[in-house]
Amino acid sequence: MKARWLNRTVLGIGLASLFSDWSHEIATSVLPAYLATMGVAAAWLGWIEGISDGLSSFAKMASGFYTDRLARRKPIAIAGYVVTALGTAAFGLATNSWHILFARATAWFGRGVRTPIRKALLAGSVTRDVYGKAFGFERMMDTVGAIVGPASAFFLLQLFHHHYPSLFLFTLIPGLTAAAMIAFLVKEKERKPVSHISLTESLRSLPGTYRKFLIGVGVFGAGDFAHTLLILLATQKLAPLLGAPRAASIAVGLYVLHNIFYASFAFVAGWLADRYDKRLLLSAGYFLAALMSIGIILLTPGVWTLALIFIVGGIYVATEEALEDSLCAELVGEEHHGMAFGTLATVNGIGDCISSIVVGMLWTNFGTGIAFGYSTLLFLAGSIIILCLPRPVHSH
């Protein structure tokens, strides 16, 4: 019999990802405008995102290490979702940018704590041969939240007449619904906790192939800039052709298009992962990212060429995320999944931090050719490292 992969745990985790992303995407999409009402400079937004991402990535590592030692991980996952919901809603209480920084960092700390547990619960609820479908489904649901969130924010701004505290308070509804999905739908299998060893020993216990995989992920990640930079690129390139207000609207529309392709291809990538070599597919995803960067450098900017760049961006992110998770689950024994997912998330978080800062600085000082040329080289290097990984050996 073929394994049934869409069980109540996979469904519960998928729905939790959808509702949680819906909640914080509402807040994220209006955050720049909200900060502007406080008279805050754009640099503050960078600090808020950077500090929050940094805190989140180390929370992921600590959570992965700690929860492998617990018989039950689920209560900590629920707590993580609740903290994210409360931190996001707390934006509405802010009277200056420090409050926003504290609220965002708190929300992202909760997000960091729950991420490796969610992935370990997901991997533990299905068999190895359907990891791709399970992780692809979770990424797809998460991205549906990323499409619904900004659309809801636009509607809520009209409904609340740009009264931001009411809008942030509304985010509690999907945010706490996410925690409820984990609490009531997810079934945690009994597991034997890993014996108490140090963080260094835990890292050493992870297989050599997994560590080589992390090098590939890290090299790729150091070039993998935040796709809000694509929105900036579209706004800048289209403004001389269409005027600034229209260019900004089209840029946001292109980002929604990016997220639609991301949502659609997350499950397709996972489905392919269960049929073909995950290393080849992830390497191809990284190569697609290089093609996107080359397109940014060489193509004449216009609505249609930018649409193509955003579409390719959405497809490669879907492939990258679904394949990194399912390959990570395959390379490491189930008892160490918390640690493995925590380490992967930390490497990705550090990469996010480095890449956006470096690409932004190169862009400002030397132009888009140098900035996206830097990304292209790292994308290609990451693709080659993943392609050279030894094939995973399973004991069935």
N, C-alpha and C positions, 0 to 999 in steps of 0.2 A: 504493500500500500504506500502511496505517496504521502509524505508528511503533510499534515494540515498546518500551514504556517500562520493563517490569520485567526489566531485564538484570542481569547478575551484580554490577555496581557498585552499582546501586540496592538490590538485595537485601543485598549486603555492608554497605553503609552503614546500612540499616534494622536489620539484625541487630546491628551494632556499637552503635547507639543503644539498642536493647533491652537488651543485656547490660550496657552501661555504666550506664544508668539503674537497672537492677536492682541493680547493685553499690552505687551511692551512695545509693539510696533505702533500702536495708537500714540503712546507717549513719545517714542523716538521721532515719529514723523512731525510732531508739533514742537519738539524740544528747541530747535534753532529759533523758531518764531517766539517761543515763550522766553528764551534767554534775551532775545532782542527787546522785549518789553521791559526788561530789567536794565537795559543799556549795556549789555555785556558784549565784549569783543569776540570775534570768531575763534580766536586762539583758545578761549576758555572751553569751547566745545571739544577741541582737540584734547585738552587736559582731562576733561571729564571722561571722554571715551577711553583715553590711554590708561588712566589710573584704574578705571573700572575693569578694563580688559586684563590688565596686569594682575589685579587682585583676583579676578575670576579664574585666570589660568593657574595660579598657585593654589587656589581653593580646590581646583579639579585634581591636582596632584595629591594634595593632603587627603581629600575625600576618598580617592581611589585606593591609597595606601591604607587608610584607617578602616574602610568598610570591608576590605577583604578579610579582616579579622573578626567580623561580626556574623553571627548566624542569620540575623535578619537585617536587611538593608533598607527595606521599604519605608519605615518610619522617618528615616533621615531624608529620603527623597521627597516625602510629603512636606516635611519641614522646609526643605529647599524651595519648593514651589510656593509655599505660604510666604516666606521671607521675600521672594522676588515680587509677589503680588503686593505686599505691604510697602516695600521700598519704592515700587513704581507709583503707587497711589500717593505716596508721601511727597511727590513733586508738587502736588497742589498746596502743600503747607509752606512751601519755600517763599522766603521774602528776599533772598539774595542768592548769588551763584554758589556760595559755599554749601548752602542747604541742598542744592541740586546735586552737587558733587557727592555729598554724603549719602543722599537717597539713592543715587545711581550706583554708587560703589556697594551699598548694602544690597540692592536688588541683584547686582551682578555677582556678589559673593554667594547669594542663595542659588543663583544659576550655576555657578561653578561647583558648588557642593553637590547638586543633584545630577549633573551631567554624567559622570562616570557610573553612578549608581543606575541611572535610567538605562544606559547602554548595557551594563552588566545584567540587569533584569531582563532586558530585551533578548540578549544573546542566550540567557539561561532558559528562556521560554520556548525556544525552537531548536531544531536539530541543525547541525553544521551545513547540510546541503541546501538549506533555505535561508541562511544568514542574509544573503543579498536581498531577497524579497522583503524580509522583515525590516532591515535597515533602510532600504529604499522607500518602503511604505512610511516609515517614521519621518524621513526627510521630506517626503511629498506632503504629509500632513502639516509638518512644521512650516513649509513654504506656503501652503494654502493660508495659514495664519498671517504670513508676511504679505500676502495680497489683500486679505480681508482687513488687516489692521489699518494701513494708510487710507483705504477706501472708507472705513468707519470713521477715522479721524476727520476726514473732509466733511462727512455728514454731521458728526457731533459738533464740529465747530459752528455750523449753521444752527443746529438745534439749541446749543447753549449760548449763542450769540458771542462767541469768542471768550467765554468765561472759562479760563483754563482750569481752575480748581475743580469745577464740576466735571470737566472732561477727564481729569486724572482720577477723580473718585470713581467714575464709570469703569475704569480699567480693573477695579477690584472684581467686577462680575466675571469676566472671562478668566482673570488671574486665579481666583479662588476655585472656579469651576475646574481648572487644570489640576489643582491639588486634589479635588474630589474624585477626578477620573483615576488618579493613581490609588487613592484610598479604597475606592469601591470596585474598580474593574480589574486592577492588576493582582494576579496571584503569584506570590513568591514561593519558589520551590525550596524545599529543605536543602540546606547546604552545610558542608563541614567547613568551619572557619579555618583560615590559614593560620599556622602557629605564629606567635609574636616574634617577629624578627625586625631588624632595623630597616630604615628606608633604603640605605645603600645595599643591604643584602636582598631586599625585595627587588630592587632594580637589577641586581646581578642575576637573580633567579629567572629573569625574563630571557627567552631564547635569543641566540646570536642573530638569527634571521630577522627577528622582530627589531633588534637594535639597528641593523642595517636599513630596515624599512623606515625607522625613525629618522635616519640620516637623510634619506630621500625626501621624506615629508618636510623635514626642517629646511633643506636647501630650496625646495619648491616654495615653502611658506615664506621664506625671506624675500621672495619676489612677489608674493600673492597679496597685492594691495587691496584695501577695502573698496568695494564697488561704488561707494558714494563718490569716489574720485572719477568714476565714469560719468556720474551725473554732472559733476563740475566740468569735465571735459566737453560733454554735449552742450552745456549751457554756454561755455566760452566759444566753442566752434560755431554754434548756430546764431549767437547774438548778432554778429555783423550781417548775417543773411536775413534774419527774421525779426530783429529787435529783442531786447532783453526779456520783457515779460513773456512773450510767446516762446522764446528759447527755453526759459525756465519751466514753463508748462509742458513743453514737448519732452524735456529731459526727464521730468517726473513720470510722464507717460511711457517713455522708453524703459525706465526702471521697473515699472509695473510689467511691461512686456518681458523684461529680463527675469522677473520672479515667476511669471506664468511658465516660461520655458524651463526654469529651474524646478518648479513643482512637477511639471509633466515628465521631465527626464529623470528625476530622482528614482522613481519606481522602475522606469525602463532600465536604468543603469544597474539597479539591484537585481532585476530579473535576468539581465545578461550575465551578472556576476555569478549566478548559480549555474550557468551553462558553460561559461568559458573561463579561461585563466584570468584570475583577478589581477595578477601582476600586469598582464598585457593591457587590460582594460584601464587600469589606473594610470599606467604609462601613457596610454592614448589620451586620457583626460588631461594629463599634464601637458602633452604635446599640443592639444587643442587650445590651452591657455596661451602657449607660445604663439600660435597662429593669431589669436585675438590681439596680442601685443604688437605683432608685426603689422596687422591690419590697422591699428591705431597710428603706427608710424608712417605707413605707405599709402593708405587710402585717402582720397580727397574727401574732406569732411562734408557731409550732407545728411539729411534726415535718413535716407535709405542705407547709406554706408554705416552710419552710427547705429541704426536698428540692427544691422547684421552683427556689429561688434557686441551689442548688448545681448543678442540672442546666443551667440557663441559663448559669451560670458556666463549666461544662465545655464547652458548645457554643460560646460566644463565644471562649474561649481557643483552641479547635481552629481556628475560622475565622480568628482574628487571626494565629496562627502560620503556618498553611499559606498564607494569602493574602499576608502580608507578605513571606515568602520568595520565593514565585513571582512576585509583582509586582516585587520588587527585581531578580530574575534577568531579568525582561522589560525593565525600564527601562534597564539598563546593558549595554554590550557585554561579550562573554564574557571579553575580555582583562583587564577591570577587575573581574571578579566577586569576587576575593579582597578588594579594597579596599572594594567596595560592601557585601558581607556583613559585613566587619569593622566598618564605620561604622554599619551598621544595628544590629548587636549591641551596640555601644558606646552608641548612643542609647537602646536598650532597657534596657541595664544601668543607665545613669544614671537613667532613668525609674523602674525598679524600686526603686532606692535612695531617690529623692525621695518617691515615692508612699507606700511603706510607712511611712516616718518621719512624713510629714505627716498621713496618715490616722490613724495610731496616736496622734499628739499631739492632733489635733482630737477624736478619739473620747474620749481620757482627759479632756480639759479641757472639751469642749462637748457631748459625746454623739454618738450614731450619726447623728442627723439632719444635723448640720453636716458630720461627717466624710464621709458617703456622698453628701451634697449636693455637696460639693467634687468628688468623683469624677464624679458625674453630669454636671456642667457641662463638665469636661475631656473626658469621653467624647463628649458631643454636639459639642463644638468640633472634636475630632479627626475625627469622622465627617463633618462638613461640609467640612473641609479636604481630606480624601481624595476626597470626592464632586466637588470643584471642580478636581481635577487634570486637565490636558489628556490626551486619549487617546493612548497610546503609538503611535508610527508605526514600522512594521517595513519593512525592505527585504528582500523575499523574492526 
